[in-house]
Amino acid sequence: MSVLSIIIPVYNSGNSLQTCLDSVVNQSYTDFEVIIIDDGSTDNSRDICQKYEITDKRFHVYTQDNCGPGVSRNRGLKLAKGKYVLFIDSDDWIEKNYLETIMRSQNSHPTDLLIWGYTIETPVFSSPHCFKPLICKTKELALKEILKMKWNYEFGFSCFYLFRRDLIQQNNILFPTDIRLHEDVVFANYYCQHINSLQIIDYVGYHYLKYESQSLSRRNISSTEAYKIAEQIWMSVQYWIEEEGFKNFEIRQYLAYHYLSLRQMYKEKMCSASERHKRINNLKEIIVDNQENKSIGMSRKELLFFMFIPTFLIDFIFIIYNLNKSTNR
């Protein structure tokens, strides 16, 4: 049985997939299995994956209808046999000593969660993101460090973490399957409820390819999905909610996605007035409950707007604003 299980979800990644898989094959560390989940690709991704499965017994390819990244990762977790689990996106690639560096660090100082940095790759530049190395040997210290990363928007990227498979299994931790953004954050939030130690290393051997199309897909998120993201993130941090720092941060995130959801409803022009009013009232409740909390990131004018303007009038203002914005494009 391999020590490490590498899970790679694949969907129409034919242009970059070979670079990704070659970087895994060429690792200096060899005690691993690779679980590839082809999520209903319609290009040549499946054929590329199966070639690696034929030539390297460590590679195992599984296919399914297109279900999204959450379902793919969950299936990979179910199939994994290693003591540890890590994820690689099929667009990305890793340096030759990547796995060796990670496993050397973990073997030297075994912890429940190991985190490292990464390098963003765009068509015009490379940008390394390195973290300050540290080891936290208690739950309290580990969660405080995670909070710091959250405030800097550096927490929740599953591809830069080494997970213990037994912790995942014992606590039935899964990726949400009804959202396509921030499912990593939700998974990591649930996982961190069960850790008692944390290690961060100053290593950036993971190369994350970032394209403009990815940014566009984030901006075009639907109102329904924005609402689901808010709910999923909120539920995943209830364990931490007594810790004031976490509460402040998550309320801010929660509020931001509810507001995004509301804005998108008007943009899509698909929701009934009753549904819009329900979402406005939901937003008003959050703001009223947390009006004294400066961490929610709203100005005094914005707070007063949502607290004292009637729901039907807010709805009318949003409609007029969206019509004017559409006309001026």
C-alpha positions in Angstrom: 0.0 0.0 0.0 1.3 3.4 -1.0 1.9 6.1 1.7 0.5 8.9 -0.4 -2.7 9.1 -2.5 -2.7 11.8 -5.2 -6.2 12.7 -6.4 -6.5 14.5 -9.8 -10.0 15.5 -11.0 -10.0 16.0 -14.8 -12.4 17.8 -17.1 -11.5 18.8 -20.6 -7.9 19.4 -19.7 -6.4 18.0 -22.9 -4.1 21.0 -23.6 -2.4 20.9 -20.2 -3.0 17.4 -18.9 0.2 15.8 -20.2 2.4 18.5 -18.6 0.6 17.8 -15.3 0.9 14.1 -15.4 4.5 14.1 -16.6 5.4 16.2 -13.6 3.9 13.5 -11.4 5.6 10.7 -13.1 9.0 12.4 -12.8 8.9 12.8 -9.1 12.0 11.9 -7.0 9.6 10.5 -4.4 7.9 7.3 -5.6 5.8 5.8 -2.9 2.4 7.1 -4.2 -0.7 6.1 -6.1 -2.5 8.4 -8.5 -6.3 8.4 -8.7 -7.6 10.2 -11.7 -11.3 11.0 -11.9 -12.4 11.9 -15.4 -15.5 14.0 -15.0 -17.2 13.4 -18.3 -14.6 15.0 -20.5 -15.6 15.6 -24.1 -12.0 16.2 -25.5 -9.1 13.8 -25.5 -8.4 14.0 -21.7 -9.6 10.4 -21.1 -7.3 9.0 -23.8 -4.3 10.8 -22.3 -5.1 9.5 -18.8 -5.5 5.9 -20.0 -2.1 6.0 -21.6 -0.5 6.7 -18.2 -2.6 4.0 -16.6 -1.2 1.5 -19.1 2.5 2.5 -18.7 2.6 3.2 -14.9 0.9 0.9 -12.4 0.6 3.7 -9.9 -2.0 5.4 -12.1 -5.7 4.5 -11.8 -8.3 6.1 -14.0 -12.0 6.3 -13.3 -14.6 7.8 -15.5 -18.1 9.3 -14.7 -20.7 11.6 -16.1 -20.0 15.2 -15.6 -20.9 15.9 -11.9 -18.5 18.7 -10.9 -15.3 19.0 -8.9 -16.9 18.1 -5.5 -18.3 14.8 -6.7 -14.9 14.0 -8.4 -12.9 14.7 -5.3 -15.2 12.8 -3.1 -15.0 9.8 -5.3 -11.2 10.0 -5.2 -11.3 10.1 -1.4 -13.4 7.0 -1.4 -10.9 5.2 -3.6 -7.8 6.4 -1.9 -5.7 3.9 0.1 -2.7 6.0 1.3 -2.0 7.3 4.8 -2.0 10.8 3.4 -4.0 12.5 0.7 -3.2 15.5 -1.6 -4.9 17.0 -4.6 -3.5 18.3 -7.9 -5.6 20.2 -10.5 -5.2 18.9 -14.0 -4.2 22.4 -15.3 -1.3 22.6 -12.9 2.1 21.0 -12.5 4.6 20.3 -9.7 8.4 20.5 -9.5 10.5 17.3 -9.5 11.2 17.4 -5.7 7.6 18.4 -4.8 6.5 15.2 -3.1 9.9 14.5 -1.6 9.9 17.9 0.1 6.4 17.5 1.4 6.9 14.0 2.8 10.3 14.8 4.3 8.7 17.7 6.2 5.8 15.5 7.3 8.0 12.6 8.4 10.3 15.0 10.3 7.4 16.7 12.1 4.2 14.7 11.8 1.2 17.0 12.0 -2.6 16.7 11.2 -2.3 19.3 8.5 0.7 20.4 6.4 0.5 23.6 4.3 2.9 25.1 1.8 3.0 27.9 -0.8 2.6 28.0 -4.5 3.6 29.8 -7.7 0.9 31.5 -9.8 1.6 31.1 -13.5 0.0 33.4 -16.1 0.8 33.9 -19.8 3.0 36.9 -18.9 4.5 36.3 -15.4 5.2 33.9 -12.5 4.4 35.0 -9.0 5.5 32.8 -6.0 3.5 32.9 -2.8 5.6 31.7 0.1 4.4 31.4 3.7 6.5 31.8 6.9 7.5 28.4 8.3 6.1 27.3 11.6 4.9 24.4 13.7 1.8 24.5 15.9 1.6 21.6 18.4 -1.8 22.5 19.9 -5.3 23.0 18.5 -5.5 26.5 19.9 -2.3 27.6 18.2 -3.2 25.9 14.9 -6.6 27.6 14.7 -5.1 31.0 15.5 -2.7 30.6 12.6 -5.5 29.5 10.3 -7.4 32.6 11.3 -4.5 34.8 10.2 -4.4 33.0 6.9 -8.2 33.5 6.5 -7.9 37.3 7.0 -5.2 37.4 4.3 -7.4 35.2 2.0 -4.7 32.5 2.0 -6.7 29.6 3.5 -8.8 27.0 1.8 -6.8 25.9 -1.3 -6.9 22.1 -1.1 -4.1 21.6 -3.6 -1.5 23.1 -1.2 -2.4 20.9 1.8 -1.5 17.4 2.9 -4.4 15.7 4.7 -4.5 12.7 6.9 -6.9 10.2 5.3 -7.9 8.6 8.6 -9.1 12.0 9.9 -11.2 12.4 6.8 -12.7 8.9 7.0 -13.4 9.0 10.8 -15.2 12.3 10.6 -16.9 11.7 7.2 -15.5 14.9 5.7 -16.6 15.6 2.1 -16.5 18.3 -0.5 -19.9 20.0 -1.1 -21.4 18.9 -4.4 -23.8 21.7 -5.1 -21.3 24.6 -5.5 -18.4 25.2 -8.0 -16.5 27.8 -6.1 -15.0 27.7 -2.6 -15.8 24.0 -2.1 -12.1 23.8 -1.0 -12.8 26.3 1.7 -15.8 24.4 3.0 -13.8 21.1 3.0 -10.8 22.7 4.8 -13.1 24.3 7.4 -14.6 21.0 8.3 -11.3 19.2 8.3 -9.7 21.8 10.6 -12.4 21.1 13.2 -10.5 17.9 13.9 -6.8 18.9 13.8 -4.6 19.2 16.9 -1.4 20.3 15.1 -0.3 22.3 12.0 2.9 22.7 10.1 3.6 25.4 7.4 6.7 25.2 5.2 8.3 27.8 3.0 8.1 25.9 -0.3 6.4 27.0 -3.6 6.8 23.9 -5.8 3.2 23.8 -6.9 2.6 25.8 -10.1 -1.0 27.0 -10.4 -2.0 28.1 -13.9 -4.3 31.1 -13.8 -6.3 32.2 -16.9 -8.6 35.1 -17.6 -11.4 32.6 -18.3 -11.2 31.4 -14.8 -11.7 34.9 -13.5 -14.7 35.4 -15.8 -16.4 32.2 -14.6 -16.1 33.6 -11.1 -17.7 36.9 -12.0 -20.6 35.1 -13.8 -21.7 33.1 -10.8 -25.5 32.8 -10.5 -27.5 34.2 -7.6 -28.5 30.7 -6.5 -25.0 29.5 -6.3 -23.8 32.6 -4.5 -26.5 32.0 -1.9 -25.5 28.3 -1.6 -21.8 29.3 -1.2 -22.8 31.6 1.6 -24.8 28.9 3.4 -22.1 26.2 2.9 -19.3 28.4 4.3 -21.5 29.5 7.2 -22.4 25.9 8.2 -18.8 24.8 7.9 -17.6 27.3 10.6 -20.3 26.8 13.3 -17.7 24.8 15.3 -15.6 27.9 15.5 -18.3 30.5 15.9 -17.5 31.1 19.7 -14.1 32.2 18.7 -14.7 36.0 18.1 -12.1 36.4 15.4 -13.5 33.6 13.3 -17.0 34.9 13.8 -16.1 38.3 12.6 -14.4 37.0 9.5 -17.1 34.5 8.5 -19.9 37.0 9.0 -18.1 39.2 6.6 -17.8 36.4 4.0 -21.4 35.3 4.6 -22.7 38.9 4.1 -20.6 39.3 1.0 -22.0 36.3 -0.7 -25.6 37.1 0.3 -25.1 40.6 -1.2 -23.6 39.1 -4.4 -26.5 36.7 -4.6 -28.9 39.5 -4.4 -27.1 41.6 -7.0 -27.1 38.6 -9.4 -30.8 38.1 -9.0 -31.5 41.5 -10.6 -28.9 40.9 -13.3 -30.4 37.6 -14.3 -34.0 39.0 -14.2 -35.3 35.5 -13.5 -36.6 35.7 -9.9 -40.1 36.7 -8.6 -40.7 39.7 -6.4 -41.4 37.4 -3.5 -38.1 35.6 -3.9 -36.2 39.0 -4.1 -38.0 40.3 -1.0 -37.1 37.1 0.9 -33.5 37.5 0.0 -33.5 41.2 0.9 -35.1 40.4 4.3 -32.4 37.7 4.9 -29.7 40.3 4.2 -31.4 42.8 6.5 -31.5 40.3 9.3 -27.8 39.6 9.1 -27.0 43.3 9.1 -29.3 44.1 12.0 -27.9 41.3 14.1 -24.3 42.4 13.4 -24.7 46.2 13.1 -22.1 46.9 15.8 -19.5 44.6 14.3 -17.1 46.8 12.3 -15.6 43.7 10.7 -18.5 43.2 8.4 -17.0 45.8 6.1 -20.0 48.0 5.5 -20.1 51.8 5.7 -22.5 53.6 8.0 -24.6 54.7 5.0 -24.9 51.1 3.7 -25.9 49.9 7.2 -28.6 52.6 7.5 -29.8 51.8 3.9 -30.5 48.2 4.7 -31.7 48.7 8.2 -34.3 51.4 7.7 -35.4 51.4 4.1 -38.5 49.2 3.6 -38.0 46.0 1.6 -40.3 46.9 -1.3 -38.4 50.2 -1.7 -35.0 48.5 -1.7 -36.3 46.2 -4.3 -37.5 49.1 -6.5 -34.1 50.9 -6.1 -32.2 47.8 -7.2 -34.5 47.4 -10.2 -34.0 51.0 -11.3 -30.2 50.8 -10.7 -29.9 47.6 -12.7 -32.0 49.1 -15.6 -29.8 52.2 -15.8 -26.6 50.1 -15.7 -27.9 47.9 -18.5 -28.9 51.0 -20.6 -25.5 52.6 -20.2 -23.5 49.7 -21.4 
